[in-house]
Amino acid sequence: MGIQSRIQNLSRRDFLRLATIAGGSALLAACQQAPAPAPKPAESKPVEAAKPAAPAATTAPAAPAAAPAKPAEAAGAAPKKGGTLNYAEAADFTHFSPWSVTPPNQGIYNQVFNRLIWKDGTGKEHADIAESWEMAKDSLSFRVKMKQGVQWHDGKEHVAEDYVTMFGYTKDENLLKDPAVKKHQGLVGPVKEVKAVDKYTVDFIFGTPVPFITELLDYWYAVRIDDLSDPAMTKKPPVGTGPFKLSEWQPNQFARLPRNPNYFVKDQPAIDEMVFKRLEKAETLIPNLQSGGVDGIQVTSAADVAALKDNPNVTLEINENTGSIFDMLVNVGKPPLDKKEVRQALAYSLNRVEMAKTAFFGVSKPISSPFYNPNSMAYREDLVNYYAFDPDKAGKMLEAAGAKGLELSGVVTPRWPQMKLFMLIWQSDLAKIGVKLNVQEVEIAKYYEYGADPKMLGIDVIPWLNARTTRDPAILFNTQANFRGNERNIFGYRSADLEKLIADGAVEPDPAKRKQIYQKANEVMVTDANLIYVATDPRIWAFTKPVKNIYYDLSGNMNLSGAYLDK
């Protein structure tokens, strides 16, 4: 369904109406070059959790090296015990494995599963199942000593050999047919071998230094695929080690998670049970929150943020941990967009401040660099807003590059209404410097066709979503192919300088040197402008005031292990 949209034909009333329905952060950025539509929920009957076996005998843990505590542990609060926390989203689970890293499944990850090490929103490392960890002097292996007595939900002890088994999943040709296992294989590719040194010590072995190993482990949730024909874990309850256990799933209705009485963190979880409710329509989320039907929601529209901020009974979390951003793919193989100066001129013609205010309702931040977060190793303050809005400069640069009177085409999709909003603002500003931008709206399947084609089916620019910009840059460059300057970038952008920096940074063990390398890579990306960065794409949660002590990890996922209800 294609519509040619010209802002001069769009009334102020229509623009505001479109803005009102614009979704904010309902969907996470895809972690691959061309995101695929979410699969339909698997048909499944409700599942009942197996009764746990008798706990395995354990020995007293050895004295651990100092390791950071979880925020919940360090807070010193005295949480109230008991109660049910009702949380709602507008889509059902499609895959229970935390290796899938896909919406709308992520809300359950930290509730059912654990990692050896996890990172908070600042990138700081924290112990989870790990007791202590250390990189070898030659940087070719990483040793983790685990807590003793950690149990899987069925009572079986969690031991070092489990990581050997999990690594084996990524070598199993049948399991690799599952997208979650395949994705995990790509993430842990730098790990060449996993060894159980003893019952509670595991070594991760590399061929070359992997200075970002803790980032990989932050993704590496402990999973068991007991039924090799069901890696999605939709036929039986997934078995984890987390604070809650999945006991029942009624597809498209709810999932019930009682507390894990054998959880290895003292006094956690505080609440007796949490229930994930699945509402058919996103517009019913806020009414359910305001009426007390649910205690928390993920907000699907940035347009709702202002009203929620004014609600004294609601606590709002606008979270950019995941590093999701809106940018624009540029058809660099199509003249005159093959000229860097033309792309730079277009970057100067974007009024990002107005876009953030109007198209994103003041929730998102305007950015000219993907590394906008000061915690990023690649962060440079001078690059965050490098392309300040300057239409006069943009016009002069286009004229100097022989691109005066340029006509451009772009596509948007109703799935992300804010894309159309900021493209219409851009269209209006470009018209003032003699550039015509035609914006075509297409359905999501067609939109993905444009984004998957090396020549973009002839289109010049496509608003896009990328994620993981707050991650170690090695993770980002390994997962976001359109950021690359080699053959992995299907749109033809090539940069030997960028690729050398990426390769050097991935194996450099010295943090200070890595920082310099990635800051230079940031400069190359911004000034080459093969992607034009627009704004951040935060995830937004709202909880009623009685819900306390929720924290969020570097993937932007909530953790309710220490949450309690103050009522």
N, C-alpha and C positions, 0 to 999 in steps of 0.2 A: 504494500500500500504506500505509494509514493506521493508526497505532496510537496510542491515547491512553495517554500515559506519565505516571504519578503517582509521584513519588519515594518517597512513603510505602509504595508497593507494590514498590519496588525494593530488593532485599536488598543488604547491604554487599558480599557476594561478587559479585553481578551488576554492581554499580557498578564495582568494581575490574576485573572482567573487561572491561567496556566501556572503561574507562580504558586498559587494556593495549593494545587495538587502535586507540586513537584516533590518527588521523594528525596529524602536526604541521604541516609546511609543504610538502606535496607539490605543492600547486597554488597558483599566484600568484593574487592578487586580480584580478578582471576589471577592465578599464580602461573599460568602458562601464557604463551604468546597469543593464542586465540582461545578465549574462554568458551567453554561449551555450556549449552543450557543445562540447568539442573535436571537430572533424571526424575521421572515420576516415582513417588514413594513405592517401595516394594510392598506387594500384597503379603500380609502376614497376619496370623492370628495373635491374640494377646499371648505373651510369654510369661511364664511363672519362673521365678528364680529358683535354682536348685538350693537345697538346704546345705549350708556349709559343713564341710567335714571337720573332724576334731582338729584343733590347732596343732601344728607341728611343734615339736619340742625345740626350744632355742637355747642358745648359750648367751651369757651376758656379753654385750657388745664391748669391743676393745675401746680404750680411750680415744675419741676422735680428735682429729686436728680441728682447729677452729673453723667453723663454717657459718655463713650468714643464716639468720633465722627468717622464717616467713613473716611478713608484716603482721599477720594475725597473731603469731606467737610473741612478737616483739611489742605489740600494742599495750599489753598490760591490762586490758579490759577484762571485766568479769561478765562474760556473756550469759544471758539468761538461757536456760535449757528448755527444750521442747518446742512443740508447735510444728505447723506445716507451712512451708513457703510455696506459694503458687506463682509460677512464672509463665508468661505467655508469649508466643510468637505466632506469626501468620503463615507458617509453612511447616510441613511435617518432616521428620527425619527421613533421610534416604540412605544413610550409611552410618553405622555406629562406630566404625574404626576411627580413632583420632588421627590415623595416618592419612585419611582422605582430605583433611584440611579444606572443607567446603561448607558453605552455608547451605541449609540452615542447621547443620549438624554440630557446629562448634560450641554451642552453649553447653553441651553435655560433657565435653572432653575433660575439663578439670574436676568435674564432679565424680566421674567414674574411674578415671585413669590418673596415673602419676608418671613423673619423669625422674631420672637420676638427678638432674639439675634443671632448674627453671630460671627464666630471666624476667624481671619486672619491667615496667614501662620505661625505665631509664636505661635498661640494658644491664643492670646489676645482676650478678649471679647469686642464686640461692640454692641451698641444699634441699632436696626433696627426698628421694630414696637414698641418695648418696650421703655418706658420712664425711668423706673428704675426697679430694682429687688433686692430681698433679701431672704436669706434662714432663715427659722424659727430657733429659739434658740435650739429646740430639733432635728433639722435637718430632720424632718419628713414632711415638706412641703416647697414649694418655691413659693413666691408671685411675680407676675409681674404686674406692672402698665403700661398700654398701652398708646401710643399716641392717642389723640382724633382727629377725623376727617379723619382718614385713610379710603379710599374707595376701594371697589372691583372695577374691571374694568367696571362693569355694573352700577356703581353709588351707590350701596348699601353700607351702612357704615359697616366697619369691627369692630366687638365688641367682648367682652370677651366670650360671649355665643358661638361664632364660634368655640372656642377651645373645648368646651363641645361637640359640634356636630362632630368635627374632631376626638376626642377621641372615640366617638360613632361608627365611621366608623370601628375602629379596633375591635369592638364587633359584627359587622354585619356579620353573617355567609355567606351571599351571596357575600358581598364585599370582604370577606377574600379569595375568590376564585381568586381574582386578586393578582398577585405576588407583586405588589407595596404596597397594603394595608397590605398584609401578612408580608412583610418585615418591614413595619413601626410598625406593632403590636409587632414584636420581639424586635425592637429597644426601644420602649417606654414601654416595659414590666415592668420595675421597678416603673412606674407610676400607682398607683392603682385607682386614681380618679382625675377628673378635675372639678373644681367648678368656676362658675362666681360669684365672690364676689359682684361686681357691674358691671355697663355697661363696664367699662374700666379696671377692675382688675380681674385677673385670678389666682387661686391657683392650683398648681400641688401637689398632696398628695401621700405620699409613705407609705409602710408598714415598711420599714427599711430605714436608711439614704441613700441618693443617692447623694454623693458629686460631681458626674459628671453630674448633671442635665443640666448644660449649654451646655455640649456636646450633650445631647439628643435634646435640643432645637435648636442647630445649624443644626440638620438634619430635624427639624420639620418645614418645609415650610407650610405656610397657604394655604390650598387648599379647593376648594368647588367641591363636586361631585354632581352636580345638576341632572344629569341623572345617576341613580344607575345602569343602564344597561351598562354604558360606563365609568367605572373608569379610563380607559386609556386616556379618553378625546380626542379621535380621530374623533368623529362624529361632535362635535361642538367645538368652540374655548375654551381652558381652561380659567377659570376665576381666575385671581390672583389679587394682589395689586401692582405688580411691575412696574418698569419704562416704560416698553413696553407692548403692547397688541398684541396677535396673531390675525391677521385679515384675513390671507389667507394662506392655505397650499396646495401646489401642490405636491403630493407625488413623491419622487425621483427627484424633480426639485428645489423647493425653498419654504421657509416660510417667510412671510412678517410680520414685527412687527413695526407698527408706534409707536411714543412716546405716553405715557399716559399723557394727558394734566392735569390730576387731581392728579398726583403723589405727595405724601406727603412731599417729600424732595424738598426744595426750589431750583429753577433753575436747576433741573434735570428732565429728561435727557436733555443733550445739543443737541444731534443729533435728526433730525426729524424722522428718520426711520433706522432700521437695517434689512438686508435681509440675511437669512441663505441659501446659495446656496449648493446644493447637487451635487457633481461631481461624475461621474460614476467610475472613476479610480483614485486611490490615487496618481499615478505618474503625474497626471495633476494639482495637487494642487500648486506646486511650480512654474511651468510655468505661471499659472494664476496669482499668486502673483507678479511675476517679470514683467509681462506684464501690470499690473495695472487692470486686470480683477476683482480682489478682493482685499480687504484691509487687510485681515487677514486669517490665516489658522491654523489648528492644524497639526503640522508636524508628518508624519507617519513613517519616517525612520531616525534613528540617523545618518545614513551615509550622510544625507543632511545637517547636522548641520554645519560642517566646512565651506562649501560653503556659507551658509547663514550668518555665522559670518563675512565673508569677504565682504558681500554686504553692502555698505554704506547706501543703501536706505531701509534697513530692521532692525527692532528691534526684537531681539530674547529673548524669555522667556523660560528658562529651569527650570521647577517648580517641586519641590519634596514635595509640601504641602500634597499631598494625602497619602504619606507614602507607596506607592506601591513598592514592592521588588520582586526580583527573589530569590528563595530559592530552595532547593531540598527535596522532600519527600523521606524518607528512610524507607525501609521495615524492621522495627524494630522487627518484629516477625519471621524473617528468619535468622537463624544462618549463618555466625557469626555476622550479623548486630544487633543481640540482645545484643551484648556486647558494652557497652558505649565506651570502649577503642578503639574498631575498628572504631566506628563512629567518634571519636575524631581524629584518625589517618587520616581518609579520609578528615576531615575538614582541617588538616594541609597540605594535598597534593594538595589543590586548589591554583593555582596561580591567585588570584583574581585581583591583580594589572594588570597583563597581560590581563586577561579577560576583565576588564573594558576598557583597552586601545584598544584592538583589536576587541572583540566581540561587545562591546558597544560604540566604536568610541570615547572614552574619555568623553562621556556624563554622564554615570552612575558612581557611587562611589562604590568601593569595600567595603564590609561589612561582619563582622562575627556575628553581632547582629542585630535583627530587630529594636532595639531602637537606631538608629544611629544619630537621630536628638537631639542636646543639649536641645531643648525645651521640649522634652519628660520627663515626670515624672520618667520614668524607665531608662533614659540614664545613662550610666557609660562609661566614656572615655576609661577605660582599657579594655572594652569588645568589643568596636566597631571593632577593628582589632585584636582581641584575637588570632585568628588562622593565624598568619603570615606564609607565604609559607615556608615550611621546609620539603622537601621530605625525607631527611635523617632521621629526627625525625619520620616522618610518617612510613617509612619502618621499623624502629626499633620497633615502637609501634605495628605494625601489626605482626611482628615476635614474640614479647613478648606475644601477645594475641592468638598465634597459628593460625594466618590467613595469613601466608606467602604464596605467590603464589595465592592470591585471584583472582577470576574471577567474574566480575560484569556485569550486564545488565542494560540498561537504554533506555527510549523512549523519543523522541522529536517530535514536529509537525511543519510543514512549516508555521503555523500561526504565530509563534514567531521564526523567523530564528536565532535570537541571541542565543536561547537555543542550537541549534545545534553547533553554533560557539564555545560557551564556553565548551560544552561537548567534542568537538574535541580537544581543548587545554588540557582539563583535561585528556583525553584519552592518549595523548602523554606523559604527565608528569607521569601518573600512570605506563605506560609501563617501564619507567626508574627505577622504584622500584619493578618491577616484578609483577605488577597487570594488568590484562587484562580487559578492559572495552569495551563491545560491545554496540554500539549505534544503535538503531532501529528507523527509521523515519516512523511515521504513520499519517494518516489523522486525523483531529481534532475530529471527532466523536469517533474514536477508542482511541485517547489520553484521552478523558474524561472517557472512560470505564476503562482504567487503573487507573486513578486518583480516581474513585468512588468505586473501589473494595478494600475491607479491606486487601487483600493480594497482591494488585497491579498486579493481574493476573500473579504472579510469578516474576515480574520485581523487581530489587533491588533498583533503584533510579529513580525519575522522576523530572525533572526541573518543577517548579511551580511558580505561582504568588500569592502573598497575598497583602492585602491592609490595610489601617488604622493604620499603625504602628506609625504615628505621632499623633494619637488620644489619649485621655485618655485611659490608659491600660484597664480599665473596658470595654470600648467600643470594643477594639480589641479582648479581650478574649471572649466577648459575641458573636462576629460575625465570628471569624476565628477559626473554630473548630479544625483544625489540629495543633493549638498552645496549645491545652488543654492537660491535663494529666489525663483525666477521660474518661468515656464511650462515650463522644461526639467525641473523637478522634477515628475514625474508624480503624486506622492503628495499634492500640494496645499499643501505648505509654501510660504508667501509671506513675504518680508521685503524691503521696499524699502530698508531700512537696509543689509542685507547686500549687496544687488545694487549699491548705489551704491559701497560699499567695494570690491567686486570690480572694478567698472568703473574706479574711480579708481586702484586699485593696478596694473592692467594697463598703464597708460600713464604712470605717474609715473616720471620718470627718476632722481629723487633717491633713493638707497638708504635713507637715514635716514627719509625721509617714507614710502616704501613699507613699511618695517618697521612704522611706527606704524599705517598703514592696515590691514595684514594682522593685526596683533595685535588691533586692534579687531574685525576680522571673526571672529577666533578667539573672542573673548569673546561675540559675538552667537551664534555657532554653539553654543557650550557652554551658554550660559544659556537659549537657546530650546529646546534638547534635542529637536529634531525627529529627530535621530539620537542614539542613546545609545551611547557608545563603551565598549568592553570591554577589549580587549587587543591587543598587537602580534602580528604573524604573521610571524616571521623565516623566512628560508630557511636551511637547514642543509646543510653539506657535511662530508664526512669524507674525508681523504686519508691514505694510509700515510706514515710518517715520512720516507721518502726523497724524497718529492715536495716541492720547495722553490719559493719565490718566486712564489706565486699571488697575484694581487690582484683586487679586486672593484670594480666601478664603481657609480655612483649608481642604476642600474637593478637592482642586486643581481646582476649577471652576472659570472661569473668570467672572467679573462683569463689565458691560458696562454702568452702570447708570450714572457715572460721566465722561464717555469718550467723547472726542470731536475730530473734524477733523481740524487740523491746516493747512488749505490750502485755 
